[in-house]
Amino acid sequence: MNTSRIFTVTKNNVKRNKWLTISTILVTAIVFTLTSVFISLSILTKKTVDYYEQRAQVIVFFKKGTSEEEIFTFRDQINDKEIVDSIEYISQEQALEIYRTDFAENPDLISTVTADSLPASLEIRAKDIDGLLEVIDAINKAKETNPNVDEVMYFKDVVQNIRTLSTIINIGGSILVVAMAAVTIALIRVTIGFNIKLHQEEIQIMHLVGSSDKFIRTPFILEGTFYGLIGGLLAALLVSVPWALVINYTRNSDFSLWVTQMFTDLGLPFLIQFNLAFILIYFLVHLISGSILGFFSSLSAVKKYMKE
Protein backbone atom coordinates (compact mmCIF):
# COMPACT_ATOMS: atom_id res chain seq x y z
CA MET A 1 0.00 0.00 0.00
CA ASN A 2 1.08 3.58 -0.72
CA THR A 3 1.48 4.98 2.81
CA SER A 4 1.71 8.62 1.73
CA ARG A 5 -1.45 8.23 -0.35
CA ILE A 6 -3.32 6.73 2.62
CA PHE A 7 -2.34 9.63 4.89
CA THR A 8 -3.29 12.14 2.20
CA VAL A 9 -6.74 10.61 1.86
CA THR A 10 -7.13 10.57 5.66
CA LYS A 11 -6.17 14.26 5.90
CA ASN A 12 -8.62 15.19 3.17
CA ASN A 13 -11.42 13.28 4.90
CA VAL A 14 -10.76 15.15 8.14
CA LYS A 15 -10.59 18.58 6.45
CA ARG A 16 -13.59 18.06 4.19
CA ASN A 17 -16.17 18.08 7.01
CA LYS A 18 -14.74 20.58 9.45
CA TRP A 19 -17.77 21.09 11.67
CA LEU A 20 -18.46 17.37 11.96
CA THR A 21 -14.79 16.79 12.71
CA ILE A 22 -14.74 19.49 15.40
CA SER A 23 -17.93 18.23 17.06
CA THR A 24 -16.64 14.65 17.07
CA ILE A 25 -13.35 15.67 18.66
CA LEU A 26 -15.07 17.88 21.25
CA VAL A 27 -17.49 15.16 22.33
CA THR A 28 -14.61 12.71 22.59
CA ALA A 29 -12.66 15.22 24.68
CA ILE A 30 -15.64 15.75 27.01
CA VAL A 31 -16.03 11.99 27.50
CA PHE A 32 -12.38 11.50 28.35
CA THR A 33 -12.36 14.56 30.60
CA LEU A 34 -15.30 13.20 32.61
CA THR A 35 -13.69 9.76 32.67
CA SER A 36 -10.40 11.18 33.92
CA VAL A 37 -12.13 13.25 36.63
CA PHE A 38 -14.24 10.39 37.94
CA ILE A 39 -11.37 7.91 37.89
CA SER A 40 -9.24 10.44 39.78
CA LEU A 41 -12.02 10.94 42.34
CA SER A 42 -12.38 7.17 42.73
CA ILE A 43 -8.64 6.76 43.35
CA LEU A 44 -8.65 9.68 45.77
CA THR A 45 -11.57 8.35 47.82
CA LYS A 46 -10.03 4.85 47.85
CA LYS A 47 -6.76 6.28 49.11
CA THR A 48 -8.64 8.30 51.74
CA VAL A 49 -10.47 5.20 52.99
CA ASP A 50 -7.17 3.29 53.17
CA TYR A 51 -5.57 6.17 55.03
CA TYR A 52 -8.25 6.30 57.72
CA GLU A 53 -8.31 2.52 58.02
CA GLN A 54 -4.57 2.52 58.66
CA ARG A 55 -4.77 5.17 61.36
CA ALA A 56 -5.66 4.53 65.01
CA GLN A 57 -9.34 3.88 64.57
CA VAL A 58 -10.33 3.96 68.23
CA ILE A 59 -8.83 6.17 70.94
CA VAL A 60 -9.68 5.58 74.59
CA PHE A 61 -8.90 8.52 76.90
CA PHE A 62 -8.45 7.90 80.63
CA LYS A 63 -9.21 10.19 83.52
CA LYS A 64 -6.40 12.03 85.27
CA GLY A 65 -4.73 10.01 87.98
CA THR A 66 -5.30 6.66 86.28
CA SER A 67 -2.20 4.53 86.80
CA GLU A 68 -0.41 2.75 83.97
CA GLU A 69 -1.18 -0.58 85.63
CA GLU A 70 -4.93 0.12 85.45
CA ILE A 71 -4.62 1.23 81.83
CA PHE A 72 -2.70 -1.93 80.90
CA THR A 73 -5.33 -4.05 82.64
CA PHE A 74 -8.01 -2.39 80.49
CA ARG A 75 -5.82 -2.92 77.41
CA ASP A 76 -5.51 -6.65 78.08
CA GLN A 77 -9.26 -6.87 78.62
CA ILE A 78 -10.14 -5.59 75.13
CA ASN A 79 -7.18 -7.01 73.23
CA ASP A 80 -8.87 -9.58 70.99
CA LYS A 81 -6.16 -10.82 68.63
CA GLU A 82 -8.69 -11.85 66.00
CA ILE A 83 -10.00 -8.33 65.39
CA VAL A 84 -7.36 -6.03 66.94
CA ASP A 85 -4.29 -5.26 64.87
CA SER A 86 -2.41 -3.19 67.46
CA ILE A 87 -2.84 -1.24 70.68
CA GLU A 88 -0.48 1.64 71.48
CA TYR A 89 -0.23 3.29 74.88
CA ILE A 90 0.20 7.09 74.79
CA SER A 91 1.41 8.51 78.10
CA GLN A 92 0.76 12.07 79.22
CA GLU A 93 4.33 13.04 78.29
CA GLN A 94 3.92 11.53 74.81
CA ALA A 95 0.58 13.28 74.43
CA LEU A 96 2.30 16.59 75.23
CA GLU A 97 4.94 15.95 72.54
CA ILE A 98 2.22 15.19 70.01
CA TYR A 99 0.37 18.35 71.02
CA ARG A 100 3.51 20.46 70.64
CA THR A 101 4.14 19.01 67.19
CA ASP A 102 0.58 19.64 66.02
CA PHE A 103 0.58 23.24 67.26
CA ALA A 104 4.22 24.11 66.61
CA GLU A 105 3.17 27.26 64.73
CA ASN A 106 1.15 28.58 67.68
CA PRO A 107 3.50 29.07 70.68
CA ASP A 108 0.74 30.69 72.77
CA LEU A 109 -1.20 27.44 72.84
CA ILE A 110 1.88 25.38 73.64
CA SER A 111 2.92 27.57 76.56
CA THR A 112 -0.39 27.07 78.37
CA VAL A 113 -0.43 23.26 78.20
CA THR A 114 1.47 20.82 80.42
CA ALA A 115 1.60 17.05 80.55
CA ASP A 116 -0.70 17.00 83.60
CA SER A 117 -3.46 18.69 81.60
CA LEU A 118 -3.48 16.01 78.90
CA PRO A 119 -4.95 12.53 79.39
CA ALA A 120 -3.19 9.23 78.81
CA SER A 121 -4.79 7.12 76.12
CA LEU A 122 -4.85 3.87 74.19
CA GLU A 123 -4.90 3.95 70.39
CA ILE A 124 -6.51 0.77 69.07
CA ARG A 125 -6.36 -0.20 65.42
CA ALA A 126 -8.72 -2.85 64.09
CA LYS A 127 -7.56 -5.21 61.36
CA ASP A 128 -10.21 -3.82 59.02
CA ILE A 129 -13.09 -1.37 59.06
CA ASP A 130 -15.63 -4.19 59.23
CA GLY A 131 -14.18 -5.38 62.53
CA LEU A 132 -14.22 -1.89 64.00
CA LEU A 133 -17.76 -2.24 65.34
CA GLU A 134 -16.75 -5.29 67.37
CA VAL A 135 -13.82 -3.38 68.85
CA ILE A 136 -16.10 -0.49 69.84
CA ASP A 137 -18.63 -2.87 71.44
CA ALA A 138 -15.88 -4.52 73.47
CA ILE A 139 -14.60 -1.12 74.63
CA ASN A 140 -18.07 0.08 75.61
CA LYS A 141 -18.73 -3.10 77.61
CA ALA A 142 -15.41 -2.75 79.41
CA LYS A 143 -16.12 0.94 80.01
CA GLU A 144 -19.31 0.08 81.95
CA THR A 145 -17.26 -1.58 84.69
CA ASN A 146 -14.21 0.67 84.50
CA PRO A 147 -14.64 4.19 86.01
CA ASN A 148 -11.21 5.25 84.76
CA VAL A 149 -12.34 5.55 81.13
CA ASP A 150 -13.16 9.17 80.31
CA GLU A 151 -13.99 9.25 76.59
CA VAL A 152 -13.95 6.99 73.52
CA MET A 153 -13.31 8.49 70.07
CA TYR A 154 -13.34 6.61 66.80
CA PHE A 155 -13.34 7.23 63.03
CA LYS A 156 -15.98 4.70 61.99
CA ASP A 157 -18.49 7.29 60.78
CA VAL A 158 -15.82 9.17 58.83
CA VAL A 159 -14.65 6.06 56.99
CA GLN A 160 -18.18 4.84 56.33
CA ASN A 161 -19.17 8.22 54.90
CA ILE A 162 -16.11 8.24 52.66
CA ARG A 163 -16.90 4.68 51.56
CA THR A 164 -20.45 5.69 50.72
CA LEU A 165 -19.19 8.69 48.76
CA SER A 166 -16.69 6.46 46.97
CA THR A 167 -19.44 4.02 45.99
CA ILE A 168 -21.65 6.83 44.70
CA ILE A 169 -18.78 8.28 42.66
CA ASN A 170 -17.86 4.87 41.24
CA ILE A 171 -21.40 3.90 40.27
CA GLY A 172 -22.51 7.33 39.07
CA GLY A 173 -19.23 7.91 37.24
CA SER A 174 -19.35 4.51 35.55
CA ILE A 175 -22.90 5.06 34.31
CA LEU A 176 -22.09 8.54 33.06
CA VAL A 177 -18.84 7.50 31.37
CA VAL A 178 -20.46 4.47 29.68
CA ALA A 179 -23.30 6.66 28.40
CA MET A 180 -20.93 9.33 27.10
CA ALA A 181 -18.63 6.70 25.57
CA ALA A 182 -21.62 5.24 23.73
CA VAL A 183 -22.40 8.72 22.39
CA THR A 184 -18.80 9.14 21.25
CA ILE A 185 -18.70 5.75 19.55
CA ALA A 186 -21.98 6.50 17.82
CA LEU A 187 -20.79 9.92 16.70
CA ILE A 188 -17.50 8.57 15.32
CA ARG A 189 -19.42 5.82 13.52
CA VAL A 190 -21.80 8.38 12.00
CA THR A 191 -18.89 10.61 10.98
CA ILE A 192 -17.02 7.77 9.31
CA GLY A 193 -20.22 6.45 7.75
CA PHE A 194 -20.97 9.91 6.36
CA ASN A 195 -17.52 10.12 4.80
CA ILE A 196 -17.88 6.65 3.31
CA LYS A 197 -21.20 7.65 1.72
CA LEU A 198 -19.60 10.86 0.50
CA HIS A 199 -16.81 8.87 -1.18
CA GLN A 200 -19.11 6.17 -2.52
CA GLU A 201 -18.36 6.77 -6.18
CA GLU A 202 -14.65 7.11 -5.51
CA ILE A 203 -14.67 3.81 -3.59
CA GLN A 204 -16.47 2.07 -6.47
CA ILE A 205 -13.90 3.37 -8.94
CA MET A 206 -11.04 2.22 -6.67
CA HIS A 207 -12.61 -1.25 -6.61
CA LEU A 208 -12.85 -1.29 -10.38
CA VAL A 209 -9.18 -0.37 -10.85
CA GLY A 210 -8.12 -3.16 -8.49
CA SER A 211 -7.49 -1.37 -5.19
CA SER A 212 -7.55 -3.73 -2.22
CA ASP A 213 -10.17 -3.49 0.50
CA LYS A 214 -7.41 -2.80 3.01
CA PHE A 215 -6.19 0.18 1.01
CA ILE A 216 -9.71 1.60 0.80
CA ARG A 217 -10.61 1.02 4.46
CA THR A 218 -7.38 2.17 6.13
CA PRO A 219 -7.87 5.96 5.67
CA PHE A 220 -11.31 5.78 7.33
CA ILE A 221 -9.94 3.74 10.22
CA LEU A 222 -7.08 6.22 10.64
CA GLU A 223 -9.60 9.06 10.57
CA GLY A 224 -11.52 7.62 13.54
CA THR A 225 -8.27 6.91 15.37
CA PHE A 226 -7.27 10.55 14.83
CA TYR A 227 -10.53 11.78 16.38
CA GLY A 228 -9.96 9.65 19.48
CA LEU A 229 -6.29 10.64 19.72
CA ILE A 230 -6.99 14.39 19.62
CA GLY A 231 -9.96 14.00 21.96
CA GLY A 232 -7.76 12.19 24.49
CA LEU A 233 -5.07 14.86 24.20
CA LEU A 234 -7.58 17.67 24.79
CA ALA A 235 -9.00 15.82 27.80
CA ALA A 236 -5.56 15.49 29.37
CA LEU A 237 -4.98 19.21 28.84
CA LEU A 238 -8.43 20.16 30.18
CA VAL A 239 -7.71 18.34 33.44
CA SER A 240 -3.99 18.93 33.99
CA VAL A 241 -3.64 22.58 32.96
CA PRO A 242 -6.37 24.03 35.25
CA TRP A 243 -5.10 21.88 38.14
CA ALA A 244 -1.53 23.11 37.62
CA LEU A 245 -2.77 26.72 37.49
CA VAL A 246 -4.70 26.31 40.75
CA ILE A 247 -1.68 24.78 42.50
CA ASN A 248 0.66 27.52 41.30
CA TYR A 249 -1.79 30.38 41.94
CA THR A 250 -2.52 29.28 45.54
CA ARG A 251 1.09 28.44 46.41
CA ASN A 252 2.05 29.37 50.02
CA SER A 253 -1.62 29.92 50.91
CA ASP A 254 -3.55 28.04 53.59
CA PHE A 255 -5.31 26.09 50.85
CA SER A 256 -1.96 25.04 49.37
CA LEU A 257 -0.66 23.90 52.75
CA TRP A 258 -3.83 21.90 53.35
CA VAL A 259 -3.75 20.28 49.89
CA THR A 260 -0.02 19.51 50.19
CA GLN A 261 -0.51 17.86 53.57
CA MET A 262 -3.52 15.89 52.36
CA PHE A 263 -1.86 14.48 49.24
CA THR A 264 1.33 13.74 51.17
CA ASP A 265 -0.66 11.78 53.77
CA LEU A 266 -2.45 9.88 51.01
CA GLY A 267 0.82 8.99 49.29
CA LEU A 268 0.10 11.17 46.22
CA PRO A 269 2.73 13.94 46.45
CA PHE A 270 3.27 13.95 42.66
CA LEU A 271 -0.14 15.61 42.26
CA ILE A 272 1.03 18.85 43.85
CA GLN A 273 4.55 19.08 42.44
CA PHE A 274 6.11 18.76 38.99
CA ASN A 275 6.72 15.11 38.15
CA LEU A 276 7.75 14.46 34.55
CA ALA A 277 7.22 10.70 34.74
CA PHE A 278 3.65 11.10 36.02
CA ILE A 279 2.83 13.75 33.39
CA LEU A 280 4.13 11.54 30.56
CA ILE A 281 2.20 8.52 31.83
CA TYR A 282 -0.95 10.60 32.32
CA PHE A 283 -0.87 11.94 28.76
CA LEU A 284 0.10 8.58 27.25
CA VAL A 285 -2.86 6.88 28.95
CA HIS A 286 -5.25 9.47 27.49
CA LEU A 287 -3.68 9.30 24.02
CA ILE A 288 -3.65 5.51 23.90
CA SER A 289 -7.18 5.19 25.29
CA GLY A 290 -8.51 7.77 22.83
CA SER A 291 -6.76 6.08 19.92
CA ILE A 292 -8.17 2.67 20.87
CA LEU A 293 -11.72 4.04 21.22
CA GLY A 294 -11.45 5.85 17.89
CA PHE A 295 -9.90 2.82 16.15
CA PHE A 296 -12.60 0.35 17.14
CA SER A 297 -15.38 2.88 16.51
CA SER A 298 -14.17 3.55 12.99
CA LEU A 299 -13.45 -0.14 12.37
CA SER A 300 -17.06 -0.93 13.29
CA ALA A 301 -18.31 1.82 10.99
CA VAL A 302 -16.16 0.63 8.09
CA LYS A 303 -17.38 -2.97 8.42
CA LYS A 304 -20.99 -1.80 8.45
CA TYR A 305 -21.00 0.90 5.77
CA MET A 306 -18.59 -0.80 3.39
CA LYS A 307 -20.98 -3.74 3.14
CA GLU A 308 -23.81 -1.37 2.29
N, C-alpha and C positions, 0 to 999 in steps of 0.2 A: 504493500500500500504506500501511496505517496503521502508521507507524514505532513509535509508543508501544505499540501492541498487540503488535507483533513482539517488542519488548524485554521486555514483560510475560510473554509466553509463554516466551521464552528463560529469564528469571529463574525462572519456575515450574518449568521442566524441570530446571534446575540444583539447585533447592532440594528437589525432590520425592524425589530419590535421593541423599541426602547421602553415604552411605558409598561408593557407586559414584563419585560426583563426587570425593570426597576421594582415593580410591585412584587414579583416573585422573590427577588433578593431581600426586599424589606420584610416580607412575611417570614422568610426563612430566618432572618436576623432576629426578629421578635421572638420566634419559637426558641431559638438557641439562647437568647438572652434570658427568657423565663426559665428555661431548663437549667441554665447555669446558676441563676439566683436561687431556685428551689433546691438544687443539689447542694449548693453552698450552705443554705439554711439547714438542710438535713444533717450535713456533716457537723455544723456548728452545734446544733442541739444534741447530737449524739456525743460529741466531745464534752459538752456541758454536763450531760447526764453521767458520763464516765467520771468526770472530775468530782462531782458531788458524791458519787458512790465510793470513790477512793478516799474521800476525806473522812474525818471522825464523824460518824453519822449520829451518834448519841453522846451527849455530854451531861454528866451527872455532877452537879455542884453540891458541896457539903457545907454545913453550917460552920461558923468560926468556932474553933476550939475542938473540932473533931480530930482525934489522933490518927496517925497513919495506920496503926494497928486496926482500928475500927473501919477505916476506909478499905484496907486490904481484905478484911473479913467480908465486907459488902462485895468487893470485887470477886472474890472466890465464889460467893453465893450466886452471882449472875453469869459466871464464866462458863457458858455452854459451848464446848469445843465444836459442836456440830454447826452452830450458826454464828458464833463469834469468831472473827478473824484476829482481832487484837484488842487489848485493853492497855491504855497508857495512863499512868498516874502523873498528874501535873500538880506539883507542890505550890505553895503560896509564893515561894521565891521564883519558881519557874514561871508562874502566872504573871509576876511582876516584870520579868524579862520580856515575855511575850507582849505585854501591855506597852512597855517602853519601845519595843520595835514597831508596833502598830501605830503609835502616836509620836514617832521620833520627830516629826515636823511641828509638833505642838508642845514645846517645853513647859508651858503653863499647866497643862493637864498632867504631865509626868511628875512635876514637882509636888503636886498635891496628893499623890497616891503612893502608899507604902505596901509592903508585902502583907501586913496585917489586915489591910482593908480589902484584899482580894481572897476569894475562896479557893480552897484546894478542889480538885476535880478529877474525874475519870473520863477519858475519851474512849468510847467503845465503837469499834468498827465492825459492822456485820459483813459476812462473806458476800452477800448480795442484797440488793434493795428489797427483794421479796422476803428475805429473812429478817428484815428490819423490824417488822411488826412484832415478831416473836421476842426479839430483844427488848423492845419497849414494854411489852406485857410483863416480861420477867422482871424488869427494873421497877415497874409500878407495883407489882406484888411485893417485891422486897422492900420498897419504900414504905408500904403500909405498916411494916413492923420495925422500921428503922427510923427513929426520930432525927438522925443526923443528916439525912438527905434534905437539901434545901430546895433545889430546882432541877428539873430534867428538861434538856433542850435537844431537839433533833431536827434533821433536815428532810424527813420523809415527805412532807407536803411539798417542799420545794422541788424535790426530784420527781415526784409524781406529776406535778404541774408541768414540769419541763418535758417529761415523757409524753404527757397528753398533747402538749404543743407540738412535739416532734412527730407524733402520729398524725395529727391534723395536717401538718406541713407535708409529710410524706404522701398521705392519701390525696389531699387536695392538689398538691403539686403534680403527682403522677397523672391524675385525671386531666388536669389542665394541659400538661405537656403532651400527653397522648392525643388529646383533641387538637391541639395546635399543630402537632406533627402530622396528623391526618390531613389537616387543611393544607399544610406545606406540600405534602406528597401529592395531594390532589391538584394543587396549583401548578406544581412542576410538570405533572402529567398533562394537564391541560395546555400548558405553554409548549411543551414538546410536541403534543398532538397537533396543536395549531400550526406549528412550524412544518410538521410533516405534511399536513393538508396543503399548506402554502407552497410546498415544494413538490407537490404530487406529480406534476408533469415532468419536472426535472428528474425525479426519482425513476419514473417510467422510462425516460430516455436513457438514464444511466444503466438500467436493466437491459435495455435493448442493445447497448454498445458493449455489454459484457462485464460491467462493474459488479464486483462481488457484494453480497449482502453485508458483509462485515465493513466494507469500505463505505457503503451508504449509511449504515446505522451508526458508525463510530462518531461522526460529528454531533449527532443528536444526543448521544450518551455523554459526550464531553460537555455539551451545552448544559445539561442538567447537573453534571458534576461541578461545573463552574458556578452555577447558581448556589449550590450548597456550600461550596468553598468560600465564596465571598460573603454569604450570609453568616457562616461560622466566624469569619474574621471580624465582621462588623459587631457580632454579639460579644466577642472577646474584648473588643475596644469599648463597647457600650457599658461593660461591667467594670473593666480594669481602670480605664481612664478616670471616670468620676470618683471611684474609690481612692485612687492615688491623689487626686486633687483634694479630696476631703482630708486625707491623712496629712498632706503637706500644709494645707491651709490652717488646720487646727493644731499644728505642732506646738508643743510646750504649753498647751491649754489643759484645763482640767479634764476635758473630754479625751484629749490625746493620752493623758496619763492613765485614765480609766481604761481606755481601749487597749493600750499597750500592756497594762497589767492583766487584763482579761485574756488576751490572746497568748500572752506568755504562760499564764496558768493553764490554759487549755492545750499548750504544746503547739501553737500555731503562730510563732513569732514572725515567720516569713510573710504574713499578711499585712504587717505594719512596717516593714522595712524592705528595701530593694533586695530582691533575690533573683538573679538572672536565671538560674536553673528552674525555679518555680514559674517564672514568666514564660520561658520557652515551652515548658511542659503544658502550661495553661493554654497557650495559643495553639500548640500542636494538637491538643485534644479537640479544641473547637474546629480547627481546620480539617482534621481527619474525620471527625464525626459529621461535619457538614458535607464533606466530599462523598462519604459513604451514603448518606441520606439522598443526596442529589443523584448519585450514580444509580442506585437501585430504583429511584423514582423514574428517572429517564429510561432506564432499561425496561421497566414495566410498560411505560408509554410506547416505546419503540416496538415491543413485542405485540402490543395491542393494535396500534394504528398502522403498522407496516402490513399486518395481515389484511386489514380493511382496504 
